[in-house]
Amino acid sequence: MAVNEDPRTLAELLWGQRKPRSRGPRPAFDLARLADTAVKVADAEGLEAVSMHRIAAELGFTKMALYRYVNGKTELMAIMIEAAVGTPPT
């Protein structure tokens, strides 16, 4: 985890408790699509291929557009892990 990452902020993201931003354009996609795209890149080319720039290009957006959804690569990796692990059993 990066030094500037706040565990509380990360938990809010992963648990769906982060409040949506009220300014700016409407969301073009959700965290699930972002995570799915990143996992597909990692599966096909390895974890080294996953970057904010690469995932943005796969989604057809700019790198800066991804920062509306995640604060950086640490959060991107966290949502990838959540997507890969899946829903816990009941």
DSSP file with accessible surface (Angstrom, degrees, kcal/mol):
  #  RESIDUE AA STRUCTURE BP1 BP2  ACC     N-H-->O    O-->H-N    N-H-->O    O-->H-N    TCO  KAPPA ALPHA  PHI   PSI    X-CA   Y-CA   Z-CA
    1    1 A M              0   0  147      0, 0.0     2,-0.0     0, 0.0     0, 0.0   0.000 360.0 360.0 360.0 139.4    0.0    0.0    0.0
    2    2 A A    >   -     0   0   37      1,-0.1     3,-1.6     2,-0.1     0, 0.0  -0.301 360.0-116.9 -68.0 153.7    1.3    3.5   -0.8
    3    3 A V  T 3  S+     0   0  155      1,-0.3    -1,-0.1     3,-0.0     0, 0.0   0.870 114.0  51.5 -60.5 -35.1    2.3    5.7    2.0
    4    4 A N  T 3  S+     0   0  136      2,-0.1     2,-0.5     0, 0.0    -1,-0.3   0.416  84.2 110.5 -87.9   5.6   -0.4    8.2    1.1
    5    5 A E    <   -     0   0   26     -3,-1.6     3,-0.1     4,-0.0     0, 0.0  -0.682  59.2-147.2 -84.8 127.8   -3.3    5.7    1.1
    6    6 A D     >  -     0   0   77     -2,-0.5     4,-2.2     1,-0.1     3,-0.2  -0.824   6.2-145.8 -93.4 121.4   -5.7    5.9    3.9
    7    7 A P  H  > S+     0   0   84      0, 0.0     4,-2.6     0, 0.0     5,-0.2   0.866 100.3  54.4 -56.6 -34.9   -7.1    2.5    4.9
    8    8 A R  H  > S+     0   0  178      2,-0.2     4,-2.5     1,-0.2     5,-0.2   0.924 107.6  48.8 -65.6 -43.2  -10.5    4.1    5.7
    9    9 A T  H  > S+     0   0   36     -3,-0.2     4,-1.9     2,-0.2    -1,-0.2   0.910 112.4  49.0 -62.4 -41.7  -10.7    5.7    2.2
   10   10 A L  H  X S+     0   0   19     -4,-2.2     4,-2.6     2,-0.2     5,-0.2   0.923 110.5  50.0 -65.4 -42.5   -9.9    2.3    0.6
   11   11 A A  H  X S+     0   0   25     -4,-2.6     4,-2.5     1,-0.2     6,-0.3   0.913 108.3  53.3 -63.2 -40.9  -12.5    0.5    2.7
   12   12 A E  H  <>S+     0   0   59     -4,-2.5     5,-2.7     1,-0.2     6,-1.2   0.904 110.6  47.8 -61.2 -39.7  -15.1    3.0    1.8
   13   13 A L  H ><5S+     0   0    7     -4,-1.9     3,-1.3     4,-0.2    -2,-0.2   0.963 114.9  43.9 -63.6 -51.2  -14.3    2.4   -1.9
   14   14 A L  H 3<5S+     0   0   47     -4,-2.6    -2,-0.2     1,-0.3    -1,-0.2   0.816 115.5  47.7 -68.4 -29.2  -14.4   -1.4   -1.6
   15   15 A W  T 3<5S-     0   0  180     -4,-2.5    -1,-0.3    -5,-0.2    -2,-0.2   0.307 113.4-113.5 -96.6   8.9  -17.6   -1.5    0.5
   16   16 A G  T < 5S+     0   0   67     -3,-1.3    -3,-0.2    -4,-0.2    -4,-0.1   0.757  82.7 120.5  69.8  26.1  -19.5    0.9   -1.7
   17   17 A Q      < +     0   0  121     -5,-2.7     2,-0.4    -6,-0.3    -4,-0.2   0.440  33.5 114.1-103.0   0.3  -19.6    3.7    0.9
   18   18 A R  S    S-     0   0   68     -6,-1.2     3,-0.1    -5,-0.1    -9,-0.0  -0.577  70.6-122.8 -74.2 128.9  -17.8    6.4   -1.1
   19   19 A K        -     0   0  184     -2,-0.4    -1,-0.1     1,-0.1    -2,-0.1  -0.500  27.7-112.5 -72.4 135.7  -20.2    9.2   -1.8
   20   20 A P        -     0   0  120      0, 0.0     2,-0.2     0, 0.0    -1,-0.1  -0.348  35.4-103.6 -66.0 149.2  -20.5   10.0   -5.5
   21   21 A R        -     0   0  154     47,-0.2    47,-0.0     1,-0.1    -3,-0.0  -0.513  21.6-153.9 -73.5 141.1  -19.2   13.3   -6.7
   22   22 A S  S    S+     0   0  122     -2,-0.2     2,-0.2    -3,-0.1    -1,-0.1   0.649  73.0  65.2 -91.4 -15.5  -21.8   15.9   -7.3
   23   23 A R  S    S+     0   0  223      2,-0.0    -2,-0.1     3,-0.0     0, 0.0  -0.653  83.7  29.8-104.3 162.0  -19.8   17.9   -9.8
   24   24 A G  S    S-     0   0   65     -2,-0.2     0, 0.0     2,-0.0     0, 0.0  -0.204  98.3 -25.3  87.6-178.2  -18.5   17.0  -13.2
   25   25 A P  S    S-     0   0   81      0, 0.0     3,-0.1     0, 0.0    -2,-0.0  -0.234  73.9 -92.8 -68.6 157.0  -19.8   14.7  -15.9
   26   26 A R        -     0   0  225      1,-0.1    -4,-0.0     2,-0.1    -2,-0.0  -0.360  57.3 -85.2 -63.8 147.8  -22.0   11.7  -15.1
   27   27 A P        -     0   0   99      0, 0.0    -1,-0.1     0, 0.0     3,-0.1  -0.319  33.5-160.5 -58.2 133.6  -20.2    8.5  -14.6
   28   28 A A  S    S-     0   0   52      1,-0.1     2,-0.3    -3,-0.1    -2,-0.1   0.647  74.1  -2.0 -88.5 -20.0  -19.5    6.7  -17.9
   29   29 A F  S    S-     0   0   17      4,-0.0     2,-0.2     3,-0.0    -1,-0.1  -0.933  74.4-114.1-156.7 176.8  -18.9    3.3  -16.2
   30   30 A D     >  -     0   0   95     -2,-0.3     4,-2.0    -3,-0.1     3,-0.3  -0.647  35.3 -97.0-117.4 176.3  -18.8    1.8  -12.7
   31   31 A L  H  > S+     0   0   53      1,-0.2     4,-3.1    -2,-0.2     5,-0.2   0.840 119.8  60.1 -62.4 -33.7  -16.1    0.2  -10.5
   32   32 A A  H  > S+     0   0   68      2,-0.2     4,-2.7     1,-0.2    -1,-0.2   0.921 107.3  44.8 -62.2 -43.2  -17.2   -3.3  -11.6
   33   33 A R  H  > S+     0   0  112     -3,-0.3     4,-2.4     2,-0.2    -1,-0.2   0.907 113.6  50.7 -67.3 -39.6  -16.4   -2.5  -15.3
   34   34 A L  H  X S+     0   0    0     -4,-2.0     4,-2.3     2,-0.2    -2,-0.2   0.951 113.6  44.6 -61.4 -47.5  -13.1   -0.9  -14.3
   35   35 A A  H  X S+     0   0    4     -4,-3.1     4,-2.8     1,-0.2     5,-0.2   0.918 112.2  52.2 -63.8 -43.9  -12.1   -3.9  -12.2
   36   36 A D  H  X S+     0   0   76     -4,-2.7     4,-2.3    -5,-0.2    -1,-0.2   0.918 110.2  48.4 -60.5 -42.9  -13.2   -6.3  -14.9
   37   37 A T  H  X S+     0   0   22     -4,-2.4     4,-2.1     2,-0.2    -1,-0.2   0.932 112.7  47.8 -63.5 -44.3  -11.1   -4.5  -17.6
   38   38 A A  H  X S+     0   0    0     -4,-2.3     4,-2.5     1,-0.2    -2,-0.2   0.908 111.3  50.4 -65.3 -40.7   -8.0   -4.4  -15.3
   39   39 A V  H  X S+     0   0   25     -4,-2.8     4,-2.9     1,-0.2     5,-0.2   0.912 109.0  52.2 -64.6 -40.6   -8.4   -8.1  -14.5
   40   40 A K  H  X S+     0   0  126     -4,-2.3     4,-2.2    -5,-0.2    -1,-0.2   0.913 110.2  47.9 -62.6 -41.4   -8.7   -9.1  -18.2
   41   41 A V  H  X S+     0   0    6     -4,-2.1     4,-3.0     2,-0.2     5,-0.4   0.940 113.3  47.9 -63.7 -45.5   -5.5   -7.1  -19.0
   42   42 A A  H  X S+     0   0   18     -4,-2.5     4,-2.2     1,-0.2    -2,-0.2   0.908 112.0  49.7 -63.0 -41.0   -3.7   -8.8  -16.1
   43   43 A D  H  < S+     0   0  133     -4,-2.9    -1,-0.2     1,-0.2    -2,-0.2   0.900 118.1  39.4 -63.3 -40.2   -4.9  -12.3  -17.1
   44   44 A A  H  < S+     0   0   81     -4,-2.2    -2,-0.2    -5,-0.2    -1,-0.2   0.873 136.6  11.4 -79.0 -38.1   -3.8  -11.7  -20.7
   45   45 A E  H  < S-     0   0  102     -4,-3.0    -3,-0.2     1,-0.2    -2,-0.2   0.403 107.8 -98.8-126.8  -1.3   -0.5   -9.9  -20.2
   46   46 A G    ><  -     0   0   23     -4,-2.2     3,-1.6    -5,-0.4     4,-0.3  -0.031  42.6 -74.8  96.8 158.3    0.4  -10.1  -16.6
   47   47 A L  G >  S+     0   0   94      1,-0.3     3,-1.5     2,-0.2    -1,-0.1   0.794 123.6  68.9 -62.0 -27.8    0.1   -7.7  -13.7
   48   48 A E  G 3  S+     0   0  167      1,-0.3    -1,-0.3    -3,-0.1    -2,-0.1   0.772  92.5  60.2 -62.9 -26.1    3.0   -5.6  -15.0
   49   49 A A  G <  S+     0   0   23     -3,-1.6     2,-0.6    -8,-0.1    -1,-0.3   0.642  82.1  99.4 -77.8 -13.4    0.7   -4.5  -17.9
   50   50 A V    <   +     0   0    0     -3,-1.5     2,-0.3    -4,-0.3     3,-0.1  -0.639  45.6 142.2 -81.1 119.5   -1.8   -3.0  -15.6
   51   51 A S     >  -     0   0   43     -2,-0.6     4,-2.5     1,-0.1     5,-0.3  -0.958  62.4-109.8-146.7 161.5   -1.5    0.8  -15.3
   52   52 A M  H  > S+     0   0   11     -2,-0.3     4,-2.3     1,-0.2     5,-0.2   0.927 120.5  50.1 -59.6 -42.9   -3.9    3.6  -15.1
   53   53 A H  H  > S+     0   0  129      1,-0.2     4,-2.2     2,-0.2    -1,-0.2   0.930 111.9  46.7 -61.6 -46.8   -2.9    4.7  -18.6
   54   54 A R  H  > S+     0   0   58      2,-0.2     4,-2.2     1,-0.2    -2,-0.2   0.915 113.3  47.0 -64.7 -44.5   -3.4    1.2  -20.1
   55   55 A I  H  X S+     0   0    0     -4,-2.5     4,-1.9     2,-0.2    -1,-0.2   0.920 111.2  52.5 -67.1 -39.6   -6.8    0.6  -18.4
   56   56 A A  H  X>S+     0   0    1     -4,-2.3     5,-3.0    -5,-0.3     4,-0.8   0.931 109.5  49.5 -59.9 -43.4   -8.0    4.0  -19.5
   57   57 A A  H ><5S+     0   0   61     -4,-2.2     3,-0.8     1,-0.2    -1,-0.2   0.907 108.2  53.0 -63.1 -40.6   -7.1    3.2  -23.1
   58   58 A E  H 3<5S+     0   0  102     -4,-2.2    -1,-0.2     1,-0.3    -2,-0.2   0.850 112.7  45.1 -62.4 -33.7   -8.9   -0.1  -22.9
   59   59 A L  H 3<5S-     0   0   13     -4,-1.9    -1,-0.3    -5,-0.2    -2,-0.2   0.534 116.9-114.1 -86.3  -9.5  -12.0    1.7  -21.7
   60   60 A G  T <<5S+     0   0   65     -4,-0.8     2,-0.2    -3,-0.8    -3,-0.2   0.787  79.2 108.6  81.1  28.8  -11.7    4.4  -24.3
   61   61 A F  S   <S-     0   0   70     -5,-3.0    -1,-0.3    -6,-0.2     2,-0.2  -0.770  72.1 -95.0-126.9 173.8  -11.0    7.2  -21.8
   62   62 A T    >>  -     0   0   95     -2,-0.2     4,-0.8     1,-0.1     3,-0.6  -0.530  35.0-113.7 -85.8 159.3   -8.1    9.3  -20.7
   63   63 A K  H >> S+     0   0   93      1,-0.2     3,-1.0     2,-0.2     4,-0.6   0.900 117.4  57.3 -57.7 -40.7   -6.0    8.4  -17.7
   64   64 A M  H >4 S+     0   0  133      1,-0.3     3,-0.9     2,-0.2    -1,-0.2   0.825  96.2  63.8 -64.5 -28.3   -7.3   11.4  -15.9
   65   65 A A  H X4 S+     0   0    4     -3,-0.6     3,-1.5     1,-0.2    -1,-0.3   0.831  94.1  61.9 -64.7 -30.5  -10.9   10.2  -16.3
   66   66 A L  H XX S+     0   0    0     -3,-1.0     4,-2.2    -4,-0.8     3,-2.1   0.793  87.3  72.0 -66.7 -24.9  -10.1    7.2  -14.1
   67   67 A Y  T << S+     0   0   72     -3,-0.9    -1,-0.3    -4,-0.6    -2,-0.2   0.622  84.5  68.1 -69.8  -9.0   -9.2    9.4  -11.2
   68   68 A R  T <4 S+     0   0  110     -3,-1.5    -1,-0.3    -4,-0.2   -47,-0.2   0.681 113.1  30.9 -73.9 -19.1  -13.0   10.1  -10.9
   69   69 A Y  T <4 S+     0   0   25     -3,-2.1     2,-0.3     1,-0.4    -2,-0.2   0.767 130.0  19.3-108.7 -41.6  -13.3    6.5   -9.8
   70   70 A V     <  -     0   0    0     -4,-2.2    -1,-0.4     1,-0.0     3,-0.1  -0.971  63.4-134.0-133.8 151.6  -10.1    5.5   -8.1
   71   71 A N  S    S-     0   0   71     -2,-0.3     2,-0.3     1,-0.2    -4,-0.1   0.547  76.9 -47.5 -82.6  -7.7   -7.4    7.7   -6.5
   72   72 A G  S  > S-     0   0    9     -6,-0.1     4,-2.1     1,-0.1     3,-0.2  -0.983  78.9 -50.8 164.7-170.6   -4.5    5.7   -8.1
   73   73 A K  H  > S+     0   0   92     -2,-0.3     4,-3.0     1,-0.2     5,-0.2   0.825 122.8  61.7 -65.4 -32.2   -3.0    2.4   -8.8
   74   74 A T  H  > S+     0   0   40      1,-0.2     4,-2.0     2,-0.2    -1,-0.2   0.947 108.8  42.3 -59.9 -46.0   -3.3    1.1   -5.2
   75   75 A E  H  > S+     0   0    0     -3,-0.2     4,-2.4     2,-0.2     5,-0.2   0.886 112.0  55.2 -68.0 -36.4   -7.1    1.5   -5.4
   76   76 A L  H  X S+     0   0    0     -4,-2.1     4,-2.0     1,-0.2    -2,-0.2   0.946 109.4  46.8 -59.9 -45.7   -7.2    0.0   -8.8
   77   77 A M  H  X S+     0   0   43     -4,-3.0     4,-2.4     1,-0.2    -1,-0.2   0.895 109.7  55.0 -63.8 -37.3   -5.3   -3.1   -7.6
   78   78 A A  H  X S+     0   0   13     -4,-2.0     4,-2.3    -5,-0.2    -1,-0.2   0.923 109.0  45.7 -64.0 -43.5   -7.7   -3.3   -4.6
   79   79 A I  H  X S+     0   0   10     -4,-2.4     4,-2.3     1,-0.2    -1,-0.2   0.850 110.7  55.3 -71.5 -28.2  -10.8   -3.4   -6.7
   80   80 A M  H  X S+     0   0   13     -4,-2.0     4,-2.7    -5,-0.2    -2,-0.2   0.925 108.2  48.0 -63.8 -44.8   -9.1   -6.0   -9.0
   81   81 A I  H  X S+     0   0  105     -4,-2.4     4,-2.8     2,-0.2     5,-0.3   0.930 111.2  50.4 -61.9 -45.9   -8.5   -8.2   -6.0
   82   82 A E  H  X S+     0   0   95     -4,-2.3     4,-2.1     1,-0.2    -1,-0.2   0.916 113.1  46.4 -58.6 -42.6  -12.1   -7.8   -4.9
   83   83 A A  H  < S+     0   0   53     -4,-2.3    -2,-0.2     2,-0.2    -1,-0.2   0.903 114.0  47.7 -66.8 -41.1  -13.3   -8.7   -8.4
   84   84 A A  H  < S+     0   0   74     -4,-2.7    -2,-0.2     1,-0.2    -1,-0.2   0.897 113.8  46.4 -70.2 -37.3  -11.0  -11.7   -8.7
   85   85 A V  H  < S-     0   0  112     -4,-2.8    -1,-0.2    -5,-0.2    -2,-0.2   0.893  98.0-165.1 -72.5 -38.8  -11.8  -13.1   -5.2
   86   86 A G     <  -     0   0   35     -4,-2.1    -1,-0.1    -5,-0.3    -2,-0.1  -0.240  37.0 -22.3  83.6-174.5  -15.6  -12.7   -5.8
   87   87 A T  S    S-     0   0  133     -4,-0.1     3,-0.1     1,-0.1    -4,-0.0  -0.498  72.0-114.3 -72.1 134.4  -18.4  -12.8   -3.4
   88   88 A P        -     0   0  100      0, 0.0    -1,-0.1     0, 0.0    -2,-0.0  -0.321  38.0 -97.8 -67.7 151.8  -17.7  -14.6   -0.1
   89   89 A P              0   0  128      0, 0.0     0, 0.0     0, 0.0     0, 0.0  -0.289 360.0 360.0 -66.7 155.6  -19.7  -17.8    0.4
   90   90 A T              0   0  191     -3,-0.1    -3,-0.0     0, 0.0     0, 0.0  -0.333 360.0 360.0 -75.4 360.0  -22.7  -17.6    2.7
